[in-house]
Amino acid sequence: MRILLVGGGSGGSVAPLLAVAEEIKKTHPKARFLLVGSKSGPEKNMAAKAGMPFVAIAAGKLRRYFSLKNLVSPLLTLAGFYQAFKILKSFKPDCVFGAGSFVQVPVVWAAWFLSIPVVLHQQDIVPSLANKLCQLAAVKMTVSFRDSLKSFSSNTGLFYTKDHHKVVFTGNPFRQELKAGTKEKAAKFFNLRSDLPTLLVLGGGTGAEFINKLIQKSLPQLTKTVQVIHSTGRGKSISDKTESYHPYEFIDHMAEAYAVADIVVARAGLSTITELSNLKKVSIIIPMPETHQQDNSWHLLQNQAAIILTQNKVTSAGFVGLIRKLLFAGDVQAMLKENIGKIMPHNSAEKISEIILKSALNNEGPAI
């Protein structure tokens, strides 16, 4: 059994791929995996940590706004198609699995050309452009939210699918290894104090400039109340370590970081939300403006599952004040933990792995 995983540009599109691979290995321990991603994202490091081979290809990201880079994107995608074609011919996968990254577009259509079955996963409530461009080449589409079931073609419109249930609600995959961390291991690895609560700040694999600057401005007052573990993103370290501030460009020990975190500050990417849900963490979410993250955060707000802050209204003083209030609001923390734990199914990786294995064994080919 050989499964080719494709995703990258950010850690968010890779996390579900690794979660599903982890699940498949439980029933097919001899299964082989290959992760195909971009040259500049964090996916190479993520693959290495998972003990998985990695190959980078060219891929053009089509931006939904005016940019001169859009003129080059089609050429990069074409180059990626030829690279993907060679990789597929060499690796000979039984199935290709992607989760909405722009890197998947040339790989998915190369797989379609070679009649290799493709399974795609939609993480966010709003469909990614990559999944929209690739949906007709997929034998199955899985989605994180029921509201997304109507977002993709399934026996409607101009194209007739062979499967009446092409789009399936599964929830978003979660890496079970993230539950293995302990506070004791975290204290030792991060060199933490025992007399302060811990704030975990996640800027994402590529970093979040606004969050990084917010933490930098807040540090003098913030570290009087909490100790901070901060994932800044590659090449975006903002300060030297101190007794109460621990910045990392990339956190290798995420299970320990989550285990020790009393509060998590993060963007509203679905992979991060999935981890917060499965681990039932108290969270402060700052969605990236004018992106799909606003829809994700709105879903959390409706379910009282996290505290949502609007980026252009956040100040360092207000942020520090919120942290201090939340630390002493035990009833609010309990509510947030309970509600975020309910927002999505927690057996998603198992459901998606079953779909991938069935598609691989049946080798159905594209459903158009």
N, C-alpha and C positions, 0 to 999 in steps of 0.2 A: 504494500500500500504506500503510495507516494502522494503527498499533498503539497501543492505550491501555495504559499501564503503571500499576498501582495498588499503592501500598505506603507505609509511613511509620510515624511514631511513634518509630522508631529507624532508624539508618542500616543496620542489619542486613537489614531487609526490602527495602531499596532497592538495595543493591549488586548482587544478582543480576539485577535488572531492567535496570540500566544495562549490565551485562556482556553480557546477551543482546541488548540494543539495539545495542551496539557490534558484535556478531557479525553481526546482520542487515544492518547497513549495508555490510558487506563485499560481500554479494551483491546487495543492494537499496539502493544509495546514495541513491536518491530517496525512500526510505521516510520517512514522517512519524511522529513519536512525540509523545505527550502523557503526562506523569506526573501522576497524581492522588494527592494525599496529605493528611496532616493539617495543621492550622494551626500546630501547636506543635513539630513534630519538625524534624530536620535536613534533610529531603528537599528543601525549597525551595532550600537552598544547594547540595545535591548536583546537583539538576537544572540550576541556573544554571551550575555548573562544567562540566557535560556539554553545555551549549548547548541544553538541552531546555526547552520550555514547561512550566509547572507551574500546576496549579489545586488549591486546597485545598477540602475539603468537611467537613461535620460527620460525625462517626463515633463511635458509642458503644462503649467497650471493656468487655466483660463480664468482670469479675474473678472468679476461681474461689475467692473467699473473701468473707466478709461485708463489704459496703461500701455506704454510702448512695448512692454514685455509680452503683451498679448500677440504682437506681430511675430514673435519668435516661438511662441508656444506650439503652434502646429508643426513646426519643423522638429522641435524636441520630441513631440509625441510620435512623429513618424520615425525618428531615430530610435525611440523607445520600442516601437512596434517591431522593428527588425531585430533589436537586441533581445526582446522578449521571445520572438519567434525562435531564435537560436537556443535560448535557455530552455524553452518548452520542449524543443526537439531533443535536447541533450538530457534533461531531467526526466522526461516522460511521465508527468504527473497523472494520477487517476482523476484528480479534481483540482480546480483552482478556487481559492477562497479569498475574497476581499471585503473590506469594510468601509468603502466610501472615499478612499484617498485618491487624489489626482494621479498618483503613480499607477493605479490599477487600470486606467483606461487603455493604454497600449497592450498591457498584458492580457486583459479580458478579451479584447477583440482578436488578439493573436491566438488565444485559446479557442475562441469560437471558430476561427479559420481552420484550426486543426481538429475540430470536433471534440474538444476536451470539455467536459461539463464544468460549469461555473456556478458557484453559490455566492451570493452577495448579501451583506448585512447592512441595514440602515440603522445607525445609532441614534442620531438626533431626530426630533419630531419633524423638522423641516428636511426634506430629502436633499442629499448632497448632489451637486451637479454631476459629479463622477458617477454616482449610482443611476442618475437619470440617463446619462449617456450610455450606460452599460446594461440597463435593465433588460433589453431585448435579447442580449446574449446569454442571460442567466437561465438556468433551469429552475432555480428557486431563489426567492428573495425573503429574507427574514428581517423583522422589524422590532425595535425596542418598545414601541408604544402602539396600542390598538388604533390610535388616531392616524397612524401611518399606513394602515392596511389599504387605504384608498389612494395612496400616493403613487402607486406603480401599476403598470398594465398587467391585468390578469384576466384574460379572455374577453377584453373589451377593446373598443377603438378599432384602428386599422389592422392590428395584428392579433392573430388568433393563437393562443397558447395551447400546448398539448395538455397542460396540467391545469385543472379547474381551480386548484388551490396553490397556485404558484407563490403567492405572498402569504407568509406565515408569521403570526405574532409569537415571539419567543422571549422577549426581554433582551437585555444586553449582557454578553458574557463577562465573567469575573474570574480573575486568577485566584484560585483557592490558596495558593502559597502566601498570599497577603494576610491570611489569618494566622500564620505560624509565628508571628513576631511576639515578643514579650517585653514588658517594661524593663525587666532586669537586663536583657540583652541590649535594649535601646540605650539605657543609661550608660552602659559600658562602651558601646560603639560610638555614641555621640558625645561622650564625656559630659553628661548632664548633671545638674545639681538636683538634690533631693528635696530642696525647700521651695522650689518654684514650679508652678504649672507650666505646661509646654504648649507652645503655639507652632503648628506646622503650616508653612506657607508654600504653596505649590504654584509656580508660574507656568507650569507645563514644560515639556521636554525642550521646547525652543525658547522658553522664557517669556515673561510678560512684563514689558517695560514699565507700564503703569504700576503694577503691583510691586515691582522691584523698587521703584522710586518712592512709593508710599511707605514701604518698610524702612527704607533708608532714612526718610524724614522722621519716621515714628520711633526709631530705635532708642534715642536717649530716654524717652518716657516709657516706651514699651518694655524695655528690659528691666525696669523697676518692678514690673508686675509679673512678667512671664519670661521664660527662656525660649528662644526662637530657633527652630530648624527651618532653613530656607532653601528651597530648590530654585536657583536663580536662572537656570538655562545655560547652555554651553557658551562660554566666552562672555558671560554677563555677571561675573562675580562683582559685587558692589562694595564689599568691605572685608577687612581681615576678621578672622575669628576672634571672639572674646569669650569670657567665661559664660556669658548668657546668650551669645549670638553665634550660630553655627551655619554659615552659608556653604552650599555645595552646588556646583554647576549641574551635577546629575547625582541623585541619591540612589546608590546601589542597594541599600538596605531599607526598602520601602515598607516591608512588613513591620520592622522595628519602629520606623518613623510613625506609622499609623498607630501602632500599639500604645506608644507613649503620648500621643497627641491628645490634649484635652479639648482643643479647638483647632479646626482646619480652615485656612483661608485659601480659596482657589477660584479659578475661572469656572465657567459652566459647561466645559466639555463633557460629553456623555460618558466617556471612560472614567473620568474622575468622579462624576455623579454616581456611576455604578459602584465604584469602590466605596464611596461614602455611604451608599445605601446598604451594601452588604456588610459593612463594618459598623454601621449605625453610629456615625460620628457627628458631633455637633459642628456645624459648618457655617461659615460666612462666605457667600458667593458673590463675586464681582464679575458679571458677564461682560464679555467684550462687546462694545457698542456696535449696533447695526449689523449684527451677525445672528446666525442660528442660535447662539448661546442665550440670547434674550428670550427666545421661545422656551428653551430648556429651563431657564431660571424662573420663567412665569409658571411653568408646571410645578416647580418646587414651591413657589410662593402660594399658589392655589391650595396646595396640600399641607401648608405650614410645616414644610420639611427642612427649611434652611432660612437663614437671615440673608436677604438679598439687598445689596448695595448698588446704587447707580454710580457708575464711574465718575461722571462729571460733577457729582455732588459730594464725593468723599474727600474729607480733609484728614490730615494726620491726627489732629486733636480729637475730632469726632471718632476716628477709628480706634484710637487708644481708649477713649471713654467707653466705647461699645464693648471692647474686650474686657475691661474691668467690670462693667455691669453684668456681662454674660457669665463671667466666672462665679459671681455670687448669686446668680439666678438659677438655682437648682431645678425649680419647676419648669422653667423654659428649656433648660438643657434636656430634661427628661422627655418633654413633648417633642422636641426636634429629633431626638434619637429614635423615638417610637415611629414618628411619621416618615422620616426618611427611609427607615427600614421597610416601609410598606409600598414604596412608589413603583417597584418593579419586581418581577419574578426573580428568584435566586437560584434557579436551576437552568438558566439560559444556555450555558456552555454545553450542557448535556443534550438539550434539545437540538441545538445547531450541529453538534458533532454527529448526531444520528442522521440528520438531513444530508450532511456532507458524505458520510459513509454510504448511505443509500444511493446517492447520486454517483459516487465513485464506482460502486459495485454494479449499478445498472448501466452506467456510462450512457445516459440518455441523450446527450447532445443538446444543443441550444433549443429553447422552447419557443421558436418563432416559425 
